[in-house]
Amino acid sequence: MEFRVMTIEDYGQLIGLFKSTPGIALREADSKESIAKYLERNKGLSLVVEANNTIIACIMCGHDGRRGSLQHLIVKPEFRKQGIAKILVNKCINNLQKIGIDKTHILVFKTNKTGDQFWSDSGWTLRSDVNMYSFIFSDNPNA
């Protein structure tokens, strides 16, 4: 297995991985153009894992200058329970800390029990003190 930085050339495999993973929702923000902008803005932070020239895991990592954010942590089912997800998360956290980001968030759908279990078991704190609000500046509800 090879851990490496995600590039826009990975998009075809990534979108297939996103679509085949329960608990992952795709939006306009997951278009190739949007992902390219995200990767450019957050150079070197998002990661993939390859086995036999196939992406078997990924994580998207970014920041707003104050707080880090993780999205789309995915490990193909046949590669789970090998510590891959924990390695990806730790690499992201370490890279964020190197640039001065000491707090990181991840949003997990309430229906994603696998995700909830992973983050809870990994020592992350489920927040009950904040509500998340969204504003969509588009006619498309899937923005």
Long-range contacts (C-beta under 8 A, 24 or more apart in sequence): 1-49, 1-50, 1-51, 1-56, 1-84, 2-49, 2-50, 2-51, 3-47, 3-48, 3-49, 3-87, 3-88, 3-91, 4-47, 4-48, 4-49, 4-50, 5-44, 5-46, 5-47, 5-48, 6-39, 6-46, 6-47, 6-48, 6-58, 6-60, 7-39, 8-32, 8-35, 8-36, 8-39, 10-48, 10-55, 10-58, 11-35, 11-36, 13-54, 13-55, 14-48, 14-55, 14-58, 14-72, 17-55, 17-58, 17-74, 17-76, 18-72, 18-74, 21-74, 22-112, 22-114, 23-108, 23-109, 23-111, 23-112, 23-114, 23-115, 24-72, 24-74, 25-109, 27-142, 27-143, 28-138, 28-140, 28-142, 28-143, 29-143, 38-62, 44-95, 45-92, 45-95, 45-96, 47-88, 47-91, 47-92, 49-75, 49-79, 49-84, 49-88, 51-79, 56-84, 57-84, 57-85, 57-88, 58-88, 59-85, 59-88, 59-89, 59-92, 61-92, 61-95, 61-96, 63-96, 63-99, 63-101, 66-101, 66-103, 67-101, 67-103, 67-104, 67-105, 68-92, 68-93, 68-96, 68-101, 68-103, 68-104, 68-105, 69-104, 69-105, 69-106, 70-104, 70-105, 70-106, 71-106, 71-107, 73-106, 73-115, 73-118, 85-118, 86-122, 89-122, 107-132
